[in-house]
Amino acid sequence: MNVLINSSLKNRGISDNKIKKIVSAVFKDFNNHKDSYLSINLVGDKKIRIINNFYRCHDSITDIISFALHDTKPLSSEKDDLGDIFICLPQIKRQSKENDVSFEEEFTRILVHGILHILGFDHVKKKDAEKMFSLQEKIVNKKI
């Protein structure tokens, strides 16, 4: 898995190495994507709000937005560009305090969630939500 990490934030609270470990842990169960590409963008409140408003018509801050480049499964090639993920670090910090978990655990959970969306998982229907959240927590609990 090839991961491009972009950030203009100074105090990120998480290293590129840790982010890559999280990505690798998710893709361990999806071996057919070992040569694929994924872009992860670490942003602040203002940027995520602009993206959320422009693409989702929600004028609010959110923790993560995933843009999958493919709507169908399975993808056509091991070397696909899977998409882009935008993570709002200030929101993750707030959520970690609200949920009484470490920043690293909350970041891991949210990044895993976003990657699962990139891979085609959804939580609109109850059955799909159960499957997605179960897999998400299984990965997070591996203590990456």
N, C-alpha and C positions, 0 to 999 in steps of 0.2 A: 504494500500500500504506500503510495506516494502522497505525502501530506504537505501542503503549502500553508504556512501560518503567517497571517498578516496582523499587525497591530500597531496603532499609533499611540497606545496608552503606555505611560511610563511605569506605573506600579501595578503590574498585572497580577501578581500573587500566584502565578503558575508558570512553570517553565515549558519551553517547547518540547523538551524531552518527555515530560509528564503527559503532555497533550498527545504526543505520538504513541506513548504506551497505552493510553486510553483507546485511541483509534485502533491500534493493533489488537487489543483485547476484544473489541467488538468484531473486527474482521476475521478473527481466529475461527469463528463459526461460519464464516462466509468466504471460504478459501478461493472461490472462483473470482474474487476481486483483488487478488494479491498484487497485480500490476496496475490497478486502477489509480485514479487521481482524485483528491478531495481537497478543497480549499476551506480553511477555517479562519474566520475574521473576528478578532477580538475588538469590540467597539464599546463606546460609552452610551449614556442615556440618549443624548441628542441624535446620534447616528441611528440607533435602533428604532427610535420613535419615527424618524423620517422614513426609514425602510418599511416599517410596519404600516405607516399611513399610506405610503405610495403603492405598495404591493398588496396589502391586505385591507386597506380602508379602515384601519383601526388607529386612531390618533392617540396612541398610548405606548408606554414603555413595556417591553416584554423581555423575557430571558433569552430566547433563542428563536431564530427563524432559519428554516432549512429550505433551500432551493434545489430540488432534484432536477437533473438535466434529462432524466428519462422517466416516463410515466408507466412503463411496462416492466414486468419481471418475466423471465430473467433478462439481464442486459445482454447485449449482442456480443460483447468482447470483454476479455480480462483487462484490456487497456482502456476502458471507458473513463471519461471524465464524469465522475458521479454527481458533482454539483458543488454548491457553496453553502457554508453554514456561517451565520452571524450570531455571535454570543455577546450579550451585554454584561460585562464584568461587574459594574456597579449593582445591577439587578441581582446577579448571582450572590454578591456579598450581602445584600439585604435579605434575600431568601434564605441564605444559610443561617442568619441570625433568627429569622422568623421560625425556621424549621428546627432550630437548635442542633445543627450539624456543622461540621467544619466547612470552610470555603471549598477545600479540595473535594470533599464528598459531594457537595451540591454541584460544583462544576462538573465532576465526573458524571453524575446522574443526568444533568442537562445535556452534556455533550453526547452521551450514549443515546439519549432520547432523540436528539437531532439526527444522529447518524442512522438510527433505525428508520426515521422518516425518509431519509435519503434512499434507504434500501427498500422502500415501498411499504413499510408498516404504517398503520393508521390506528386511530382510537376513536373514530366516529361511532362505530357500532360496538355494542357491549362485548361481543365475542372477540372482535379484533382488539379492543382495548385490553381485555384480560390477557390475550396472547402477547401484545406489545409490552405492557407494563410488567408482566411476569419475566419476560426475557430481559427487559431493562434492569430490573432489580437483581436478577441472577448475575448479570455482568458486573453491576456496581458492587455487589457483595463479594466478588472475587478479590476485593482489596488490591486493586491494580497498583 
